[in-house]
């Protein structure tokens, strides 16, 4: 969920020969004539483009919140989720009375300063989440018009904690009144009546996100009640492993630096932009490397550097921990580089603090040796990277 403002990238390539004990040989069957050369600082072309949507269903964690940033514009994260029964055909007892119903969300992480005040809204879904459907993270589903809860000027806690949102009693009583009927005999029956919720957090000056773990015992819909059988107790609806969840991302780059970069016809930018949550990404184009057509590549790396590191626009949000690099296929889908599939741990992409001309900045380096070798041989799956 972090952002990064990038300096144009640099490619480092090392081509090497072998000694007489090595197994690599040239066309004549000898290794005596294999040349050694080191090539550094091959200039790449980079351009900023809109990112693709991705499948947002059943993620391990979902994001909730919003950010307003002059470089990337407005970004918002909301989510949909179903609920299941924790006990089928449970009896509330005679003369049951609703005390309250509360949505409890398990917060597992936080990003940003989170000093802004958010308006939290909970809606009831008006369509069924289909477990066979792959919903993109920009999917908009039908909702019932009346909110189940509206909490104004809510401030997220940067510490991992539970978010508790009291839902309206009308909704709570509608669920309570279904106990003792077929609706509460199975989770499938429940979902036919209550299809789930949609949760949003709006803030015009948003400054962060919280990460929520939905499919655990700490996220739940908890209905408190009393009856002739029970004094003060509760019934819990949880998000089971079979329930469908969907993280929704909204991006609006209008008026931002990233929007200017996207609309710029120059495909060789001095600076390029990258953000997550299906915001913007950088397209990397390679120079003509036909002069290396007989070279054996020993090591090739590509590095990206964060630009104007000390600028306040950069320090308002923490730097991204890891970047990712993919091959752009002819159908515009993405594929892993061969260097990733061979050994993901050595592929790279983690941030590294370095000094450039006396100025600290972050560097992200990837090992792309096998990809460059395939690019030179003309066997690479694609000729550009994202």
ABEGO torsion letter per residue (X at the ends): XBBBBBBBBBBBBBBBBBBAABABBBAAGBAAABBBBBBBGBBBBBBBBBBBBBBABGBABBBBEBBBBAAAEBBBBBBBBBBBBABBGBBAEBGBBBABBBBBBBBABBBEAGABBBBBBBBBBABBBBAABBBBAABBBBBBABBABBBBGBBBBABBBBBBBBBBAAAAAAAAAABGBAAAABAAAAAAABAEBBBBBBBAABAEBBBBBABBAABBBBBBBBBAABBBBBBBBBBBAABBBBBBBBBBABGBAAAAAAABABABBABBBBBBGGBBBBBBBBBBAAAAAABBBABBBBBBBBBGAABAAAAABBBBABBBBBBBBAAGBBBBBAAAAABAAAAEGBBBBBBBGGBBBBBBBBBAAAAAAAAAAGABABABBX
